[in-house]
Amino acid sequence: MQSLTITKIDRYKLFIPLKEPFIISLGPLYNAESVIVKIETNAGITGWGECSPFMSINGESADTGLVVGRYFEKALLGKDPLAIGDRIADMDRIIYGNKSIKSAFDMALYDIAAKHAGLPLYQFLGGKKDKDITTDYTVSVGDPEKMAADALKIKEQGFPVIKVKIGKGGAQDVERIRAIRRAVGNEIPLRVDANQGWNKEEAIETLQALEPFNIQHCEEPIPRWAFMELPEIKAQSPILMMADESCCDQHDVQRLIKMGACDRINIKLGKSGGIYNALEMIRLAEAAGMEIQIGAFLESRLAMTAFAHLALCSKNIVYFDFDTALMFSEDPVEGGMVYKENGRIEIPDAPGIGAVIKEGFLKPA
């Protein structure tokens, strides 16, 4: 059998305006900016990957990703794309961190490997279509009345869960949630995400005040560098804690579990460095009996489809945050997962990820 080698790597910048600003405690976002990685092989198998760097979270931008990707290209050309662990090690030897751009290369390698095996990615990763995947939809932080109106629209569109961005003043956040509950009632679950917006005292006070509002969990209440304070917050909070920005890779998961710092974790490939590391995070969470959410930054349906494949790989993955591609003003993806009614997601059974970027969106870096 012919050995597989990487013969060409292309990197592209993808820029898509959002339908309306997406506002979190870290600031407003007006556009989705991604790096697309396309890896070709001598056997005619092509892998696609994507990352959406978030400067205030992973310290990268699309522009830095394109530059760092040049170093990876030189290191990976001529090498075996099926030896994914070795290729991850190649990138890690070149540069510390830069996990967002590493995740795009990782994704393209897994796309090649699954195509080579003739399997959809979820099967290649050992997963099964044994559960429904339905995404939440997110309300941006802002004026309580506007947030309540947006939440009501989400409920009327049939989404099963509403995610709410808060973290802009604890007392105001309580009023935001109170307004939303008045608008949508108490039955539909709410998830809240403070995006590191509170200090310890404010987090405890706010979470206790939010107890009556049927909150599934709260993501990252305090700055990630203050993770040593998470166990105290968790102990005093009536709402379950989900680690996000403080939970980037398998080393963070080990630390958070040992500390008893959270009840759940949120895995994003742009934080973990890709699927290879995310699988180790999943194994650690499974061993601890911890539930998992698979989340996203501002990726298109290309990466979002890979996330959905990953979400089928563990019974502990029970929360899905795949809504941001719905916020794009245009869709650059051919194939891939399909958003159905009521937030339900249909995952393709084509080999690999099953999605590519349309030719017209591929502008050379």
Helices and strands as residue ranges (DSSP letters): E 6-24, E 27-41, E 46-51, H 55-58, H 62-76, H 84-94, H 99-117, H 121-124, E 137-139, H 144-156, E 162-165, H 170-184, E 190-193, H 200-209, G 211-213, E 215-219, G 224-229, H 230-236, E 241-243, H 250-259, E 264-267, H 269-272, H 275-287, E 291-294, H 301-311, E 317-320, G 324-327, E 333-335, E 338-339, G 341-343, E 345-346, E 355-357, G 359-361
